[in-house]
Amino acid sequence: MTVSSRSEAKHRPFRPAIRQAAAGRHCLTMVSLLAGLFAVVLQTPAQAQAPTAGLTGCDWYEAPIKLAYPETNARYYQADLPVRPPAGSRIRIEGQYPATRYFSFQIYDPSYAPIDDLSDHLITADRGSQSTLLGPTTGNPDVEPGGRYTAYVRYGAVPKTRQRNTLYTDDSIGAARQYRLTMRTYLEDQRVPLPKLVLETPNGDRPIGVGLCRPPISLPPLEEPSLTPPVSGVVSLLGSRRVPFEVFYGAQNGDSEFGLNQNAAYMSATVRNVGELILIRGRAPTFRERDGRVPLLPDVRYWSFCQNAKVLTTVIACRADREIPVDARGNYHIVVADGAAERLPKDSGYAALPFGPVVLGFLIYRQLLPDADFVGAIGQVPQGTPPRDVIGDYTPIATYCPPALFEARVRAGDTPYQVFAACAAAP
């Protein structure tokens, strides 16, 4: 099967792992008090009013405060679609392929629950242009960015046969709902202008409301609401030094899929500030930079680890795949501790993430657009099944580690495997 013929098969089966969320699954917890804050942060004066017929919507803007565990290596652009446009209308997206590892368009409902998506490799180029992407994980390094494409948003449910380069809302054109179009870009090497948005109506084209959503929002600084000094004695406190990673499928409350990337799958682990480091290791998926460096057929488009503030759902720091060393066995090793990056010796074999000034941290392991044959794809783990039973060594394992023990073992020249074993066995 050729790359082009396999692209759709590789993309679409990935989404049900997120879409088939049900009660009782492990989730990225969204405390209820944040619901109002989300609405404030992501609203603007143009959005605060009730939707009215003929509302022109809002052109691209970036939210001034990033919530819902964003990725620091990504940029998030949002446009608010017109409410109740004339019958027969659609949104036209005129853009250029950017020099990024990944980009996509996704539709969200007023509560930011995901509805539909169109990832870059499914966007056909305009006549006379070429796409830089051939499939979920494959690209064409001989094609320069900047080629042009045209995509559309249609009001209504997804039909049995999708139209080319088209996203859909889940309501008819007469529904008074404020749908949001999001464009994500990861690892931008070279920016191109943001796509032009045009409302096509039976009576001619109309521009989307330029500038209506750009004024900045003034909010007090976000702070960890329950910051206390670190708690010592990790084993007596938690019962074990091991930190379990679990697959995120979704949850039963209304915020369960808030802002979720429909092209991504996640594993997560809650960590406490107990005055110790956290070590993470696992088998690394292969990936390929946009310039075409090997491997020819990578496992995933992108993967990363991020440390987040669990209560506030803000991000502290992320490390992209290209920033994480991989050893001769194909494994990565990460240390989570404030100041670790400065204290680690050169070529230690570790990537470093700060813990941050929080009591509860939230580690997230992301994979974007895995190859259909990748055995370590998070999205293939069924609900209720231990991840290691399905994806084996691609499941991250983690342990707390006393700082003095870690530093002594590293100075002694121990390998990351030896350090991990010593830390996991510490009293």
C-alpha positions in Angstrom: 0.0 0.0 0.0 1.4 3.4 -0.9 1.9 6.2 1.6 -0.8 8.3 0.0 -3.3 5.5 0.1 -2.5 4.6 3.7 -2.8 8.2 5.1 -6.5 8.1 5.8 -6.4 4.7 7.3 -3.6 5.8 9.7 -5.4 8.9 10.8 -9.1 8.1 11.4 -8.7 5.0 13.6 -6.8 7.1 16.1 -9.7 9.3 17.2 -12.0 6.8 18.9 -9.6 6.4 21.8 -10.5 9.9 22.7 -14.1 10.1 21.4 -15.4 7.0 23.2 -14.9 8.4 26.7 -17.2 6.9 29.4 -17.8 7.2 33.1 -15.1 5.8 35.4 -12.0 6.5 33.3 -8.9 8.1 34.5 -8.9 11.8 33.5 -7.0 15.1 33.3 -8.9 16.5 36.3 -10.6 19.9 35.8 -11.7 21.2 39.2 -15.2 22.8 39.1 -14.0 26.2 40.2 -12.1 26.6 37.0 -15.2 26.4 34.8 -15.9 30.1 35.3 -12.3 31.0 34.9 -12.1 29.2 31.5 -15.1 31.2 30.4 -13.5 34.5 31.5 -10.1 33.8 30.1 -11.3 32.6 26.7 -14.0 35.2 26.2 -13.5 38.7 24.9 -15.8 41.7 24.7 -17.1 40.4 21.3 -17.9 37.0 22.8 -19.4 38.1 26.1 -22.6 39.1 24.5 -25.3 36.5 23.6 -25.0 35.2 20.1 -27.2 37.1 17.7 -28.3 36.6 14.1 -25.7 37.8 11.6 -22.8 38.0 14.1 -19.7 38.2 12.0 -17.5 36.1 14.3 -13.9 36.9 15.2 -10.7 36.5 13.1 -7.6 34.7 14.4 -6.3 35.6 17.9 -4.3 33.9 20.6 -5.8 33.4 24.1 -3.7 35.6 26.5 -3.6 32.8 29.2 -3.0 29.2 28.3 -5.1 26.7 30.3 -6.1 23.0 29.8 -2.4 21.8 29.9 -1.1 23.3 26.6 2.2 22.3 25.0 4.9 24.9 25.1 6.2 23.9 21.7 2.9 24.7 20.1 1.0 27.8 19.2 -2.8 28.0 19.4 -4.8 30.3 17.1 -8.5 30.6 17.5 -11.3 32.1 15.4 -14.9 32.3 16.5 -17.3 31.4 13.6 -20.3 33.5 12.6 -23.5 32.6 14.4 -26.6 32.0 12.2 -25.1 33.1 8.9 -27.4 33.1 5.8 -28.6 29.7 4.7 -26.2 28.1 2.2 -23.1 29.8 3.8 -19.8 28.2 4.6 -16.3 29.4 5.8 -13.4 29.4 3.4 -9.9 29.0 4.7 -7.2 30.2 2.4 -3.7 29.4 3.6 -0.1 28.4 3.1 1.6 25.2 4.4 3.9 26.5 7.2 7.3 25.2 8.1 6.2 23.3 11.2 6.4 19.7 12.4 2.6 19.6 12.5 -0.4 21.7 12.1 -4.2 21.1 12.1 -7.6 22.7 12.1 -10.1 21.6 14.7 -13.7 22.6 15.5 -14.9 23.0 19.1 -18.4 23.7 20.5 -19.1 26.6 23.0 -17.8 24.5 25.9 -14.6 23.7 24.0 -15.5 20.1 23.5 -13.9 18.7 20.3 -16.2 18.1 17.3 -14.2 17.7 14.1 -10.6 17.9 12.8 -8.6 18.2 9.7 -4.9 17.5 10.1 -2.3 18.8 7.7 -1.6 15.5 5.7 -5.3 15.4 4.8 -5.3 18.9 3.3 -4.9 18.7 -0.5 -2.9 21.5 -2.1 -4.4 23.9 -4.5 -3.7 23.4 -8.2 -0.1 24.2 -9.0 1.0 23.9 -5.3 2.4 21.0 -3.3 1.9 19.8 0.3 4.8 19.3 2.5 3.1 16.3 4.2 2.4 12.9 2.6 0.9 11.0 5.5 0.4 11.0 9.3 4.2 10.7 10.0 5.8 11.1 6.6 6.8 14.3 4.8 8.5 15.4 1.6 11.7 17.3 2.5 12.1 18.3 -1.2 9.0 20.5 -1.0 9.5 24.0 0.4 6.8 25.4 2.7 4.5 28.1 1.4 2.4 26.0 -1.0 -1.2 27.0 -1.0 -4.4 25.2 0.1 -8.1 26.0 0.4 -10.2 24.4 3.1 -13.8 24.9 4.3 -16.0 24.7 7.4 -19.6 23.7 6.7 -22.4 24.0 9.2 -24.0 20.6 9.9 -23.3 17.0 10.8 -20.4 15.1 9.1 -21.9 13.3 6.0 -21.2 9.7 5.2 -18.9 10.9 2.4 -16.8 13.9 3.6 -16.1 16.6 1.1 -12.4 17.3 0.4 -10.6 19.6 2.8 -13.7 20.2 4.8 -14.6 20.3 8.5 -18.1 20.2 9.9 -20.0 21.6 12.9 -22.5 19.3 14.6 -25.5 21.7 14.2 -27.3 23.2 11.3 -26.7 26.7 10.1 -29.6 28.1 12.1 -28.3 27.0 15.5 -27.3 29.9 17.8 -24.1 28.4 18.9 -20.6 30.0 18.9 -18.4 27.4 17.2 -14.7 27.9 17.4 -12.0 27.0 14.8 -8.6 26.3 16.3 -5.3 26.1 14.3 -2.4 24.4 16.1 1.2 24.5 15.0 4.1 22.6 16.5 7.7 23.5 16.3 7.4 26.4 13.9 10.7 26.8 12.0 9.4 29.5 9.7 6.1 31.3 10.0 3.8 32.0 7.1 0.8 34.4 7.3 -2.2 33.0 9.2 -4.9 31.7 6.9 -7.4 34.1 5.5 -11.0 33.4 6.7 -13.9 34.4 4.5 -17.7 33.8 5.0 -19.1 32.6 1.7 -22.8 33.5 1.4 -25.3 33.2 -1.5 -25.1 36.9 -1.8 -21.3 37.1 -1.9 -18.2 36.9 0.3 -18.0 38.6 3.6 -14.9 39.0 5.8 -14.8 37.5 9.3 -14.8 40.1 12.0 -11.2 41.3 11.9 -9.9 42.7 15.2 -13.1 42.0 17.3 -11.3 39.5 19.6 -7.9 40.9 19.8 -8.0 43.2 22.9 -6.0 41.7 25.8 -7.8 40.5 28.9 -6.7 41.8 32.2 -6.7 39.1 34.9 -4.9 38.8 38.2 -1.8 36.5 38.1 -2.7 32.9 38.4 -1.2 31.3 41.5 -1.2 27.8 43.0 -4.0 28.2 45.5 -2.6 25.8 48.1 1.2 26.1 47.9 2.8 24.7 51.1 6.4 23.6 51.9 7.4 20.2 50.5 6.4 17.1 52.5 9.2 14.7 53.2 9.0 11.0 53.6 7.8 9.8 50.2 7.3 6.2 51.0 5.4 6.8 54.2 3.3 9.4 52.4 2.6 7.6 49.2 3.2 4.0 50.0 5.7 3.5 47.1 8.4 5.3 45.2 6.9 4.2 41.9 4.8 6.7 40.0 2.1 5.1 37.8 1.4 6.5 34.3 -2.1 5.9 33.0 -3.8 6.5 29.7 -6.2 9.4 29.5 -9.4 8.5 27.7 -11.8 11.3 28.8 -14.1 11.7 31.7 -17.6 11.8 32.8 -17.9 15.5 33.7 -18.6 18.4 31.3 -14.9 19.6 31.2 -13.5 16.1 30.3 -12.5 16.9 26.8 -11.9 20.7 27.2 -9.7 21.8 24.3 -8.5 18.3 23.6 -6.3 17.8 20.5 -8.2 15.2 18.3 -4.9 14.1 16.7 -3.2 13.3 20.1 -3.2 10.6 22.7 -2.0 11.1 26.2 -0.6 9.3 29.3 -0.5 11.1 32.6 0.8 10.8 36.2 0.1 12.9 39.2 3.2 13.8 41.2 3.6 15.5 44.6 6.1 18.0 45.9 7.9 15.8 48.4 11.4 17.2 48.2 12.6 14.5 45.9 13.5 14.2 42.2 11.4 12.2 39.8 13.0 9.9 37.2 11.2 8.7 34.1 12.3 6.2 31.5 10.7 4.3 28.7 11.2 3.3 25.1 11.2 6.2 22.7 9.1 6.3 19.5 11.0 7.3 16.4 10.1 10.6 14.7 11.4 12.6 11.8 12.3 16.3 11.5 10.7 18.3 8.7 14.0 18.3 6.8 13.7 14.5 6.2 16.2 13.1 8.6 15.9 9.4 9.2 13.9 7.2 9.9 12.0 7.2 6.6 8.8 5.8 8.2 8.7 7.1 11.8 6.5 5.8 14.6 4.8 9.1 15.4 4.7 12.6 14.0 5.7 14.1 17.4 6.0 13.1 21.1 6.9 15.0 24.3 6.8 15.2 28.0 5.4 18.2 29.9 5.1 19.1 33.6 2.0 21.0 34.5 0.2 22.5 37.5 -2.6 20.0 38.1 -5.0 22.3 39.9 -4.6 25.3 37.6 -4.2 23.3 34.4 -1.3 25.5 33.3 1.9 24.3 31.9 5.3 24.6 33.6 7.6 23.3 30.9 7.8 20.7 28.1 10.5 18.8 26.4 10.0 17.9 22.7 11.2 14.6 21.3 14.2 16.3 19.7 15.3 17.6 23.1 15.2 14.2 24.8 18.3 12.0 24.5 17.8 8.4 23.4 20.4 5.8 24.4 21.7 2.8 22.4 18.8 0.7 23.7 16.3 3.1 22.3 15.2 4.4 25.7 14.9 8.0 27.1 15.7 9.1 30.6 14.2 12.3 32.2 14.8 13.9 35.6 12.1 16.2 37.0 13.5 18.6 39.5 14.0 22.4 39.8 17.5 23.3 38.7 18.3 19.8 37.4 19.3 21.1 34.0 22.0 23.3 35.5 23.4 20.6 37.8 23.5 17.7 35.4 26.9 16.9 33.9 27.3 17.3 30.1 26.2 14.2 28.2 24.6 12.7 31.3 22.0 11.0 29.1 19.1 12.8 30.8 16.6 15.4 29.7 15.5 17.8 32.5 12.1 19.2 33.4 11.5 21.6 36.3 8.9 20.5 38.9 7.7 24.1 39.4 6.3 26.0 42.4 3.3 23.7 42.9 2.1 21.1 45.4 0.5 18.8 42.8 2.3 18.4 39.4 0.9 16.6 36.4 3.2 14.9 34.0 1.8 14.3 30.5 3.3 12.1 27.8 1.9 13.1 24.3 1.9 11.3 21.0 0.7 12.9 17.8 -0.5 10.9 14.7 1.1 7.5 15.1 1.8 5.2 12.2 -0.9 2.6 11.8 1.6 -0.2 12.5 3.3 1.4 15.5 3.0 -1.1 18.4 3.6 1.6 21.1 0.7 3.9 20.1 -1.1 5.1 23.3 -4.4 5.3 21.4 -4.7 1.5 21.0 -4.8 0.7 24.7 -8.4 -0.4 25.6 -10.1 1.0 28.6 -9.4 -1.0 31.7 -6.3 -2.7 30.3 -2.9 -2.0 31.9 -0.9 -0.1 29.3 2.2 -2.4 29.6 0.0 -5.3 28.5 -0.5 -3.5 25.1 2.4 -1.2 24.4 5.0 -2.8 26.6 8.2 -0.8 27.2 6.7 2.2 25.5 4.8 2.7 28.8 6.7 5.3 30.8 7.9 4.2 34.3 8.8 6.7 37.0 10.1 6.8 40.5 10.9 9.4 43.2 14.5 9.7 44.1 16.3 11.3 47.0 18.5 14.2 45.6 21.6 13.1 47.5 21.4 9.6 46.2 20.9 10.7 42.6 23.8 13.1 42.7 26.1 10.6 44.3 25.2 7.9 41.8 25.6 10.2 38.8 29.0 11.4 40.1 30.1 7.8 40.5 29.4 7.2 36.8 26.4 5.0 37.2 24.3 4.5 34.1 20.7 5.9 34.1 19.5 2.3 34.6 21.6 1.8 37.6 20.5 5.2 39.1 16.9 4.3 38.5 17.2 1.0 40.2 18.9 2.5 43.2 16.3 5.2 43.5 13.4 2.8 43.3 14.9 0.6 46.0 15.7 3.5 48.4 14.0 3.3 51.8 
